[in-house]
Amino acid sequence: MAGVVEGGSGRPNRVAPDSSTHAVADRGLYWGNRGQLLDARGEPARHHRGRLWIVCVLEFHGRHRTQWQPNRLTELYFLDEPPALAAGHRPCGECRYHDYQRFRRAWETAHPDDPRGAREIDRRLHADRLDEDGGQRTHAAPLADLPDGVVIAHDGGWWLVRGAALYPWSFAGYGSPEPRSGFPEAVTVLTPRATVDTLRAGYEPWVHPSAGP
């Protein structure tokens, strides 16, 4: 997928971990897409179109895109990789080739009986990220069992699981960490089950510097 330099626009193109989109000025580390989301007037008309939901780097081989165009894929932006994964996206196989290969290898370790290939990953992800009404599918899980990179919902906010702590997410970055011991034993997980298993199998997502080294 082509690279693009992000710019503030007032468009609802920043993605939260629940896959909703918002018009905020805060910059992120990645962009991506989930199909053509605009109507003929250039206004948002749908949540997604198709199964290909990817995460791309902001710049790639000097390519440039004219953004927010009808009849073309709609550019979306993410703080970093964990909320993109939570929203149901995966690494792009072109501009993030090496990350995609890491993701694919971890995916195959986590799902050894699944058919292999990008289309099969997208098909499995699509079933895991959306419920019967087209909303984000969540699930409950023991916090102690969750790997780094997962995003959970708690107390009206979204939190990144990382090491012995959880970090509150915002469009601007992560806040001060709080110990896992301060959270319920069972939590609501936004990251699709198949991606949680892939993280558990060894995929390490790129995290915003506000969460520390």
N, C-alpha and C positions, 0 to 999 in steps of 0.2 A: 504494500500500500504506500502511496506517496507520502512524503513528509510535508509538514506545514509549520510555519512559525505562528504561535498563538498570539492573538491580540484581543484586548477587551472590546466588547461590542454591545453589551446590554442584552444579548440574545440568551435565551434559556438553554445554554449549551454546556453547562457545568454539571457533572453527574455525581450524585450522592450515592452512598453504598446501597441504598434501596432501589437504585436504578432510575430514580426520579431526576428530572433536569431542572436547573435553576439559572436565573440570570444574576450572576455575581461577578465581581471584578477580579477576585483572587486567581492567580495563575497556578497552573498545575504542571506536572512533569511529563504528562503523556496526553495524547489524543487518540481517538478511535471512532468507531461508528457501529451502527446496527441497522444500516440500510437507509433508504430515502424516507425522511420523516416529514417533509414539507409538502404543502399543497402548491397549486400553480401560482399563488400569490406570494410564496415564500414564507408562509406562516406554518408553525408546527401543527401537524394534523394527525400524528400517530406516535405511539410509544416505540415501535420497532417495525421492521419489515424484513422478514427472512431470518435465517438462523445464524448468519455470519456476524458475530459480535466480537470485534477484535480491539486490541490495544496497540497503538503505534507510537514511535518516537516523534518528537516535534520537528526534527529536521532529518532529511534523508536524501543524499546525493544532490542537494541543491534544488530539489523539486519544489514547486509552489502550487498552491491551490487557491482558486477564487472561492471563498467560503460562503456557506448558507445559500446554495443555489437550488432552485426547484429542479426536479428530475435528476438529481445527482445525490450521492450519499451525503448524509448530513454530519458535519464534523461535531464531535463531542469531546469534552476535556475532563481529565481526572487529576486529582491531587497527586496520586502515585499509583502503584499497582494493586495493593490490597483492596481499596474500594472498587477498583475496576473489576477485579476478580469477584468481589462480593456482588457486584451488579450483574454478573453473569458473562463477562468478557474473558477472552484469552489472548495470549501474545500473538501478534501478527507474524506470519511465517516468512514475510519478505523483509520489511525494515527491521524486524527483531528476530532475524533468522536464528541466531544462537540461543536467545531466550526461548524461542518456540521449540527448538530441539531439546532444551533442558526440560521444558514443560511436557513435551511429548514423551520423553523417556520416563519421567516421573508418572505421567498418566498411564503408560503401558505397564509400569510396575504396580500401580494401584488397581488397574482394571485389566488383568492379564487375559480374561476371557472375552473382552470386547473386540469387535472388529477394529482394525487399525486404520489410521488416516485422518486427515483434518475434517473431512465431511462427517465421519463417524463421531469424532470428538464434538463437533458442533451439534449433531443430532442429540447426543447424550446430554450435553449442556443445556440445550433448549428445553428438554423435558425436565431437567432439574431446576432451572431458574424461574420458570413460570408455572403458576397454578392453573386450575381449570378455567378461571375467569380472566386469565391474562395478567394477573398481578404477580408480584415477586413471591416465589415460594420460599418459605423459611422452614427451619426445623429446630427442634430442641436437642441439646446434647450436653453431656457433662463438661463443664469448663476445663477440668483437669485433663481431659482427653484431647483437647483442641490443639493443633499445631500452630506455630507462628505463622502470621499472615492472614489468619481468619479474622473476619469482622463480625461482631455481635451487636445486638440491640439491648440496651439496658438503661433504665431510668430516663427514658425520653431521648436518649442520644445513641451514637454509634461508637464502638470501641474496637481498637486494633489489639489483637492478642499478640504479645511479643515477649518472650522470655517469661519471667516471673511476674510480669506486670501487664496492665491493659492501659492503652493510651486513648484519650478521647479525641475523636476525629472532628475536624471542621474543614471547610473549603480552604482556609488559610494555612492549615497545618495541624499538628497534633499538640495537645495540651500536656500538662504534667501527668506522669504515669501514676497509677494506683495499683497496689498489690492485688494479685488474683484472690487472695484470701478475703478481700472486701466485697466480693461478688457472690451471687448465688451459686450453688453447686451445679445446677442445671440452668442453661442460658439459651436465648433465642439466637440462632445462627443465621446470618444473611448469606454468607458464602455458600454456593451450591454444594450439595453433598459430594458430587464427583470431584469438585475442585478441592474441597477439604481433604479428601483422600489423596489427591495429587500433591498437596502441600505436605501431608503426612509422609508421603513417599519420597520427599526430598526436594521438591521445587521451592526455591527461595526467591520470593518476589522482591522487587526494588521498592524501597521505602523512603519517604520524604525525609530530608535531613532534620526536620523538627522533632523526629522521634529518636534522635541521637544516633551514634555510630552503630 
